[in-house]
């Protein structure tokens, strides 16, 4: 009997963490796939006789579809089964990713990579909305830190793995390595049970969630009717969420910060190769070291600190990201001033640690101020902002400036860093609205249950 308790405790802990682990694995395989270009960029350039700007376009290929699909996907995530849509999406993109390895021309490779934008465009709003429903406010940031930790594991595995495999077996083999893990993750997603929307918020008030409306089947009344309802409904949902002051300011801050983060993140392995004359595999390893040693502890500390502070200082959800972003960009600016490899990497590890501390608080904060029936749309807007100003525009602009300055990535990085300071100011300004916006959600629940007079 004495051994039963630890087993039960271990099982309860695993059951509690299971959703964040599985949804984190979805993010991991997606970002491992997206990161392959980083590790084998120069090999692709040689194969198809293209330059830095062309490679930056390849990196941005999926973002066009991602940008187009993410808001409608967020709208649907607020109305249809999120677990099923994620499982199907991950399975299909895993099969599609293998086609990139057999692309005979750069144009075909560009087209295949573009289709993969359906992956993140669909899974991002659904997965984040699910996490917000699985976990209450005092545990949300840690749940998002687990998800984002696996994201950085995916970035490190994709970049480092593709660098090493590409150097020994060629870049095409690197593209083949992500399909099997993706199929396994798709199967694991099915083990999740779709929660009621807003269940975590209701649990915080010791209430049972409202019974959800019966779901409408996809295209039940025809495709044209579906599209008409989607466009009008999405328009109304976007108008509603943009009335939330915290969300508006946060989206501006996220846009400027992710612009720089995406720009540096994509080109850093190439920067190592050109500035310090490293081999492709060694550059990938250094990048992976920075991501793992800086990113994982940063996410853990940021998530734990945010959840610890939120009961006493709710506005810390936006203050932490603003301050951390300022520290991070300052350290990276110093690292690009011509220092030796060791000092450069150390500064970037610490800078990446500070930068990743911001991530769990940002995502949890968005959940805290967005109504449960609109979180899919809210995270769709978050993802759209990240895509347009981050992964779509940033690597391309850096590639343009690098080519303009004679393939000088160091100078190109310095040009794109200052916007982070502007974004940080917007995030810190959002603190004035955060507590009121977050309390509005609980107020709505209490009013729906006729319990407003019982609030303490």
N, C-alpha and C positions, 0 to 999 in steps of 0.2 A: 504493500500500500504506500510505502514511503516514496517509491519511485514514480507513482502515478501523477503526483502533483506537478513535478517538473515537466513531465511529458505534456500534461494538459496546458501548462503555462506556455510551453514552447509552441504547441499547436495553436493556441489563442494568438500568440504573437505573430505567427506565420499567417494566420487567417486575417489578422489586422493589416499586415504589410502586403499581402498578396496583390491587391489592386494596384498599389503604387509600384510594385515590382514588375507586374505584367505590362502596365501602361508605360513604365520606364523602358522595358525591353522593346516595345513598339517604337519608341523614340530612338532607342539605340540602333536598331537595324536600319531605320530610315536615315539617320545621320551617318552611319558607317557607309551606306551606299552613296550619299551625297558627297562624302569626304574623299572618295577615291580619286577624283580629279586632282585634288591637292597633291597627292603622293606621286602621280604619274604624269603631271602636266608637261614636263619637258619631253617625255617619251612620246606623248600624243603629238606634240609640236613637230617632232622629227618624223613621225610616221606620216602625217598628213601635210607637212610643210606649211604650218601656220605659225602665228606669233602670239605674244602675250594677250593682245586684245581679243583675238579669236578664242583663246582658252578661257578668258573671262566671260565671253558670250556663252561658251559651253557650260560653264559653272552656273550661269544665270538661266539656262534653257528651261529647267523645270519650274522656275519661279513665275514664268508667264502663265502657265496653266494653274499653278498654285494660287496666284493672285486672282485669277478668274473664278476658281472653284471654291475658295475658302469661305467667302461670305454666304453663298447659297448652302454650302455644307454646314456652316454654323446654324443657319436657319433650320435646316432639316434635323440637325442634332438636337434642337429644342423640341422636336415633334416626333421623331422616330427612334427606333432602338439603336443606341449608340454602340453597344457591344458587337452586334451583328455587322454593322457597317464597317467597323474597324477591322474585324476579322477578315471580311471579304476583301477589303482594300489592301491589307498587308499581304494576303495570299496572291492577289493579282499583280501587285507591284513587284513581288519577289520573282514571279515568272517573267515579267517584262524586263527586269534589270539584267537578265542573262543575255538579252538580245543585243545589248550594248557591246558585248565582247565580240560579236560577229559582224560589227558594222564595217562595210568595205570602204566607206567614204566618211569624211568629216561631217557632211551634211546629214547623212543617215544617223550618225552617232548623235548629232545635235537634236534630231527629231525624236529619237528614242529617249534621250535624257529629258526632253521636254514633256513627254507623256508621263514620266515618273512624278511630275508635279501633282498629279491626282492623289498621290500617296499622302504627303504631308498636308495638302490642302483639305483632305477629308479627316485624317486622324487627329490633327492638332485641335480643332474646336471640340470634337467629340471626346477625345481623351482628357482634355483639361476640364471640360464640363463634368465628366465622370468623377475625376479626382475631387472636385469641389463637393459633389454629392456623397462620396464615400467618407470624407473626413471633415470633422468640425473645425471651427476657426482656429482653435488652439493647437491643432495638429496639421493644418493645411500646408504651411510653409515647409514643414519637414517632409510631407508627402511630395510636394513639388521639388524639393531638394533631391529626393531619391530619383524622381523622374529625370531631372536635369543632370544628375550625376551620371546616369546611364546614357544620357545624350552625349556627354563629354567622353565617356568610355567609347561610345560609337564613333565619335570624331577621331579619337586617338587610334582606335583599332582600324578604322577606314583609312586614315592617313598613313599610319606607320605600317600597317599590313600591306597596303597597296604599294608603298615605297619598296618594301623588302621583296614582296612577291614580284612586283614589276621589274625590279632590277635583275632577278634571277630567272623569271619565267615569262616576262613580258607583261605589258599593261592589260592585254586582253584577259589573261588569266586572273588578274586582280579583280576584274568586273564579275567574274564567275563566282567569286568567293562569298558573296552576300546572299545568294538566292536560297540556299538550304536553311541558314539561320532564320530567314524571314518566314519561310513556310512553317517552321517549328513554332515560332512566336504566334503566327496566325492561329494555330491549333490551341495554344495556351490561352489566347484571348477568350475563346469560347467558354473557358471555365469560370469567367466572371458572370455574376448575376446582375442584370440591369437594376440599379437602384431607383427609387422614386425621386423625381426632381425636387430638390430642396430638402431631402430627408435629413441631411446633416444640420441644416438650420433649424428645422423643427426639433431635432434631437437636442439641440442646445437649449431649447425652451421647454424640454420635457413634454413635447407634444407629438402626436402622430401626424405624418404628412397627409395633406389632402389627397383624396382619391383622384388619380390622373384621368384626364379625358381619354375616351377610347381613341386609339390611333387610327388615322385614316390611311388606307392602303395606298401605296405609291401608284399614281396614274389611275386611281379607282374611277375617276370621272373623265378620263382621257388626258392626253398629253397637254393639249392647249389649256385646259382648265387648270392643270397642275402648274404650268408655267405662269399663268395669270395670277394664281394665288401666291405662288412663290415670290413674284416680283412685287406685288402689292404688300404682301405680308412682310417681306424683308425690308421694304422701304419704311414701313411703320415701326418695325423692331429697331432699325438703325436710328431713326429719329428719337425713339425712346431712350436708348442707351447713351446717345450723344447729349442728352439733357443732364446726364450725371457729370458734374464738374470735375470730380476726381478722375473719371475715366477720360475725359477730354484732355486734361493736362498730362495724364500718364501716357496717352498715345503719342503726344508730341515729344515727350521725353524719351520714350522707347524708340521712336523713329530716329532721333539724332544719335542716340547711344549705339543702337544696332547698326547704323550706317558704318561707324568706325570699327566696331567689333567684327562685323562681317568682312570688311575690307582687309583688316590685318589678318584675321583668321585664315582667309583663303590663300593669301600670298606669302605667309610667313615661312613655310618650308622652302619656297623658291628664294626668298630673301637669305635664308641660311646658306643655301648653295652658292649664291652669287657673292655674298658679302664675306663669307668665311671659307669658301672653296670646299664645302662638304660634298660627299657623294649623296646621291638621291636617298639611299637607305638611311644614312646617318642623319640627314636633314629631317627625314620622317621620324626618326627616333627622338631627336631633340624636341621636335614639335609635340610628340606624344608625351614626353617627360614633362613639358610645360603644362599640358592639358591635365595630366593625371596629378602631378604634385601641386599644381596651383588650383585647378578646377574642383577636384573632389573635396579637399578640405574646405575650400571656399563655400561650396554649396552646403556642406554639412553645418559649418559654423553659421552661415547666413540663415539657413532654415531654422536652426535651433534658437538663434538669437531673436529672430523675428517672431516666432511663436511664444517665446518667453516674454517679450515686451508687449505683444498685442493686447493682453488683458488690461495692462496699466497705461499703455501709450499706443492706442490703435494706429495713430498717424505714423508710427515707426515703419509701417509697410511701405511708405513712399520716401521717408527720410533716409532710411538705410540705403536704398538704391541710389539716391542722389549723391550722398556723401561718398559711397563706395566708387561710383563712376568717376568722380573727380580725382580720387586717389589713384585709381587704376590708370586713367589716361595720362596722368602726370608721370607715373613710373614708366609707361611705355614711351612717352616722349623722350625721357632721359635715355632710354635704352637704344634709341635710334640716332644717338649723337656720335657714333664712331667708336664705341668702346670695344674691348676685346670680347671674344665669344662667351667666356665664363661669366663675366659681369653682365653682359647683355641678357643671357638666359636667366640668371638669378633675378634680375630686375623684372623680367617678363613673367617669371613664375609668381613673384610677389604681386605684380600688377594684375595677373590673371586671377589670383586668389581674391584680391579686393573686388575685381569686376564680377566674379561669379557669386560673391556674397549677396549681390543685388538681386539675383535671378529669382530665388524662392519667394522673397518678400514681394517682388513685383507681381508674380503670378497669383500668389495668395491674396494680395491686395485687390487685384482685379476681381477675384471671386467674391471678396468681402463686400464690394460695392455694387455688384451686378445682380439683379433679381434672378432667382433660380430658373425661371422659365425663359430667360434671355441669355444665359451664360454661354450657350453655344454661339450665338451671334456676337456676344462680347469677345469671346476668344477668337472668333473669326476675324473681327476687326483688329484684334491684337496681332494675329498672324498675318493679316493683310499688310498692316503697317510694317511688321518685321520683314516681310518679303519684299515690298516695294523699296523701302528705304535701306534695307539691309542686304539680303542676299542677291537682289536683282540689280540694284544700282551700284552699290559700293564696290564689289570686285571689278566691275566694268570700268568705273571711273579711275580706280587705282591702276588698272591695266592701261588705260588711256594715258594717264600722267606718266606712268613708268616708261611707256614707249616714247612719249613726247620728250622726256628727259634722258633718252638714251638708255632705256632699261634700268633706270635708277629707282629701285623700289624704296630705298631709304628716304629719298626726297618726297616720293609720292605719299608715303605713310604720313610724313610730317604735315603735308598739305591737308589730309582728311581728318586729322585728330581734333582740331579745335571745336567742331560741332558738339562734341560730348559735353563740354562745359555748359553750352546753352541748354541741352537736354536735361542736365542735372538741375539747373535752376527751375525748370518747369516741374520736375518731380518734387523738389522741395516745396515749391509753392502749393502743390496739391495737398499738403498737410492741413491747410486751413479748412478744407472741405471733407476730409476723409471720414472723420468720426460721424458727422451728420449723415453722409451718404451711406455708410455702413449700417447705422442704426435704423435707417429707413426700411431696410429689408426685414428686420425683426418687427418693426412697427406694423408693416403690412401683414405679416403672419399673425400677429396678435389681433389685429383688427378683423382678419378673416375668421378668427376663432372667437371673436367677441370677448377678448381677454385684456383689452387695453386698460381697464380699470385696475387690473391686478398687478401691473408692473410696479417694481420697487423703485 
